[in-house]
Amino acid sequence: MAFGDGSVVNWVPKILHPHQLIGIPLEHQHLFQIFVANAMDLLWAAINQLVYKGKRCNVRELAHRVHRLSWEHKAAWQNQLQPNQLKAWKHPPANIIKVNVDVAIIESYAGIAVIA
């Protein structure tokens, strides 16, 4: 079974249910989904680099990045806190303001979000 047998619409069920539809062992289903998500994301980025900047990507390097990133994601998922380790959020004392900040930087663009 290959993904080349139809449109992207036909791929989605195979990605969501790879054990049932394409025979991925149940214990590898999540890693497969991580791999597909990373591959799609990095391919999209490579296409944009080609279309908008004329930069070609090295296919071997792209495959290596997908592999490395997928294993990093797998390790991160395995290191998640266990439910009994989770701690409930506590509001700060009345005279303290808690500030959450998130930043995304891509080449010459940056975005920031702040919540107090």
C-alpha positions as YAML, in Angstrom:
chain: A
units: angstrom
residues:
- id: 1
  name: MET
  ca: [0.00, 0.00, 0.00]
- id: 2
  name: ALA
  ca: [1.44, 3.34, -1.00]
- id: 3
  name: PHE
  ca: [0.30, 6.90, -0.49]
- id: 4
  name: GLY
  ca: [0.52, 7.50, -4.23]
- id: 5
  name: ASP
  ca: [-2.82, 5.80, -4.85]
- id: 6
  name: GLY
  ca: [-5.04, 8.83, -4.69]
- id: 7
  name: SER
  ca: [-5.44, 12.39, -3.53]
- id: 8
  name: VAL
  ca: [-4.42, 13.84, -0.20]
- id: 9
  name: VAL
  ca: [-8.04, 13.36, 0.90]
- id: 10
  name: ASN
  ca: [-7.43, 9.61, 0.70]
- id: 11
  name: TRP
  ca: [-4.23, 9.91, 2.75]
- id: 12
  name: VAL
  ca: [-5.86, 11.40, 5.84]
- id: 13
  name: PRO
  ca: [-7.66, 8.24, 7.04]
- id: 14
  name: LYS
  ca: [-4.47, 6.24, 6.46]
- id: 15
  name: ILE
  ca: [-2.50, 8.68, 8.62]
- id: 16
  name: LEU
  ca: [-5.16, 8.78, 11.34]
- id: 17
  name: HIS
  ca: [-5.69, 5.00, 11.39]
- id: 18
  name: PRO
  ca: [-2.46, 3.46, 10.08]
- id: 19
  name: HIS
  ca: [-2.83, 0.25, 12.07]
- id: 20
  name: GLN
  ca: [-6.19, -0.63, 10.56]
- id: 21
  name: LEU
  ca: [-5.70, 0.74, 7.05]
- id: 22
  name: ILE
  ca: [-2.06, 0.13, 6.13]
- id: 23
  name: GLY
  ca: [-0.87, -2.42, 8.69]
- id: 24
  name: ILE
  ca: [1.44, -0.27, 10.81]
- id: 25
  name: PRO
  ca: [1.94, -2.20, 14.09]
- id: 26
  name: LEU
  ca: [-0.12, -0.62, 16.86]
- id: 27
  name: GLU
  ca: [2.98, 0.06, 18.98]
- id: 28
  name: HIS
  ca: [4.50, 2.10, 16.10]
- id: 29
  name: GLN
  ca: [1.35, 3.99, 15.12]
- id: 30
  name: HIS
  ca: [2.20, 7.19, 17.02]
- id: 31
  name: LEU
  ca: [5.77, 7.33, 15.70]
- id: 32
  name: PHE
  ca: [4.42, 6.85, 12.17]
- id: 33
  name: GLN
  ca: [2.03, 9.77, 12.66]
- id: 34
  name: ILE
  ca: [4.84, 11.95, 14.02]
- id: 35
  name: PHE
  ca: [7.02, 10.98, 11.06]
- id: 36
  name: VAL
  ca: [4.29, 11.83, 8.53]
- id: 37
  name: ALA
  ca: [3.55, 15.18, 10.20]
- id: 38
  name: ASN
  ca: [7.23, 16.13, 10.24]
- id: 39
  name: ALA
  ca: [7.73, 14.99, 6.65]
- id: 40
  name: MET
  ca: [4.75, 17.04, 5.46]
- id: 41
  name: ASP
  ca: [5.90, 20.12, 7.40]
- id: 42
  name: LEU
  ca: [9.50, 19.96, 6.17]
- id: 43
  name: LEU
  ca: [8.41, 19.23, 2.59]
- id: 44
  name: TRP
  ca: [6.09, 22.24, 2.70]
- id: 45
  name: ALA
  ca: [8.96, 24.40, 3.95]
- id: 46
  name: ALA
  ca: [11.27, 23.05, 1.21]
- id: 47
  name: ILE
  ca: [8.66, 23.77, -1.47]
- id: 48
  name: ASN
  ca: [8.26, 27.33, -0.17]
- id: 49
  name: GLN
  ca: [12.05, 27.81, -0.22]
- id: 50
  name: LEU
  ca: [12.12, 26.68, -3.85]
- id: 51
  name: VAL
  ca: [9.10, 28.68, -5.01]
- id: 52
  name: TYR
  ca: [9.79, 31.94, -3.17]
- id: 53
  name: LYS
  ca: [13.58, 31.99, -2.85]
- id: 54
  name: GLY
  ca: [14.76, 29.69, -5.61]
- id: 55
  name: LYS
  ca: [16.61, 27.51, -3.07]
- id: 56
  name: ARG
  ca: [16.77, 23.80, -3.81]
- id: 57
  name: CYS
  ca: [16.99, 21.37, -0.93]
- id: 58
  name: ASN
  ca: [19.19, 18.32, -0.67]
- id: 59
  name: VAL
  ca: [16.85, 15.32, -0.53]
- id: 60
  name: ARG
  ca: [19.20, 13.31, 1.69]
- id: 61
  name: GLU
  ca: [19.47, 16.20, 4.14]
- id: 62
  name: LEU
  ca: [15.70, 16.61, 4.12]
- id: 63
  name: ALA
  ca: [15.22, 12.90, 4.87]
- id: 64
  name: HIS
  ca: [17.81, 13.13, 7.66]
- id: 65
  name: ARG
  ca: [16.00, 16.13, 9.18]
- id: 66
  name: VAL
  ca: [12.65, 14.29, 9.08]
- id: 67
  name: HIS
  ca: [14.21, 11.25, 10.77]
- id: 68
  name: ARG
  ca: [16.05, 13.29, 13.43]
- id: 69
  name: LEU
  ca: [13.07, 15.50, 14.20]
- id: 70
  name: SER
  ca: [10.72, 12.52, 14.45]
- id: 71
  name: TRP
  ca: [12.93, 10.76, 16.97]
- id: 72
  name: GLU
  ca: [13.27, 14.01, 18.96]
- id: 73
  name: HIS
  ca: [9.47, 14.29, 19.06]
- id: 74
  name: LYS
  ca: [9.17, 10.65, 20.12]
- id: 75
  name: ALA
  ca: [11.62, 11.23, 22.97]
- id: 76
  name: ALA
  ca: [9.72, 14.34, 24.05]
- id: 77
  name: TRP
  ca: [6.43, 12.41, 24.11]
- id: 78
  name: GLN
  ca: [8.03, 9.66, 26.20]
- id: 79
  name: ASN
  ca: [9.35, 12.22, 28.70]
- id: 80
  name: GLN
  ca: [6.00, 13.87, 29.37]
- id: 81
  name: LEU
  ca: [4.97, 14.22, 32.98]
- id: 82
  name: GLN
  ca: [2.97, 11.38, 34.38]
- id: 83
  name: PRO
  ca: [-0.53, 12.36, 35.64]
- id: 84
  name: ASN
  ca: [0.50, 11.89, 39.28]
- id: 85
  name: GLN
  ca: [3.37, 14.36, 38.75]
- id: 86
  name: LEU
  ca: [1.14, 17.16, 37.48]
- id: 87
  name: LYS
  ca: [0.66, 20.08, 39.82]
- id: 88
  name: ALA
  ca: [-2.32, 22.37, 39.81]
- id: 89
  name: TRP
  ca: [-1.71, 25.97, 38.82]
- id: 90
  name: LYS
  ca: [-1.83, 28.42, 41.71]
- id: 91
  name: HIS
  ca: [-2.54, 32.05, 41.19]
- id: 92
  name: PRO
  ca: [0.19, 34.43, 42.36]
- id: 93
  name: PRO
  ca: [-0.23, 36.48, 45.53]
- id: 94
  name: ALA
  ca: [-2.39, 39.60, 45.27]
- id: 95
  name: ASN
  ca: [0.58, 41.97, 44.91]
- id: 96
  name: ILE
  ca: [2.23, 39.94, 42.11]
- id: 97
  name: ILE
  ca: [1.38, 39.91, 38.40]
- id: 98
  name: LYS
  ca: [2.19, 36.73, 36.51]
- id: 99
  name: VAL
  ca: [3.25, 37.26, 32.89]
- id: 100
  name: ASN
  ca: [3.34, 34.50, 30.27]
- id: 101
  name: VAL
  ca: [5.35, 35.23, 27.14]
- id: 102
  name: ASP
  ca: [5.73, 33.26, 23.91]
- id: 103
  name: VAL
  ca: [7.90, 34.24, 20.97]
- id: 104
  name: ALA
  ca: [8.27, 32.80, 17.47]
- id: 105
  name: ILE
  ca: [11.15, 33.90, 15.26]
- id: 106
  name: ILE
  ca: [11.45, 32.94, 11.60]
- id: 107
  name: GLU
  ca: [14.26, 34.51, 9.61]
- id: 108
  name: SER
  ca: [13.51, 38.26, 9.57]
- id: 109
  name: TYR
  ca: [10.07, 38.02, 11.20]
- id: 110
  name: ALA
  ca: [9.10, 37.73, 14.83]
- id: 111
  name: GLY
  ca: [5.85, 37.37, 16.69]
- id: 112
  name: ILE
  ca: [5.26, 37.78, 20.40]
- id: 113
  name: ALA
  ca: [2.31, 37.11, 22.67]
- id: 114
  name: VAL
  ca: [2.03, 38.34, 26.24]
- id: 115
  name: ILE
  ca: [-0.68, 37.53, 28.77]
- id: 116
  name: ALA
  ca: [-0.77, 39.09, 32.24]
...
